[in-house]
Amino acid sequence: MVEMPDNFILNWEGKELTVSQKTMVGRKVFEIIFPDDTPKLYIHLATIATGQRMWMSIPEGRQELAAAIGAEIIKYYRTLQAKANEQ
């Protein structure tokens, strides 16, 4: 299994986002720092009542952004896994 780096750069919509993993209240949270004056975003992958998993913003209110960037984090991780499997 490939470990996700604690810090990485994610290219999203022409911007380089700085992503850092944190632990808050026992859960893995990603801190997203934008290169412009967009406020920091904190997201985590939550399991909702139906059993589905979805990206949530902390605090709530930026769900669309959390879902879009969360999907990019998953793509980034899958790319790391694919590269590791090639070796």
Buried (B, 14 or more C-beta within 10 A) or exposed (E): EEEBEEEBEBEBEEEEBBBBBEEEEEEEBBBBEBEEEEEEBBBBBEEEEEEEEBBBBBEEEBBEBBBEBBEBBEEBBEEBEEEEEEE
